[in-house]
Amino acid sequence: MGDMVIVAYRPKAGCDGDLLELVKDHVPFLRRLGMATDRPALAMKGKDGVIVEVFEWKAGAIESAHENSDVQALWARYAVVCDYVPLHEFP
């Protein structure tokens, strides 16, 4: 069994489209690396533009992702276009 995660992203000014493109390819990218399960992923956009993503990492993959240069490069792209929103701050 994997690890279900919920992540919220607030796009930076003018980066809505770029963030949406990243989210569309995020889980398929992780699957190609063998890090995400085949469980259907969900992505939703709130009224304030925050995107919430729900997906499942394969067991142990979260730790591996922190050492994977491809994942690190993807996360760097996210850092350019959005800020992470702690779930307790999300309406």
Secondary structure, DSSP 4 states (H G I P E B T S, - for coil): --EEEEEEEEEPTT-HHHHHHHHHHHHHHHHHTT-B-SSPPEEEE-TTS-EEEEEEEPTTHHHHHTT-HHHHHHHHHHHHHEEE--GGG--
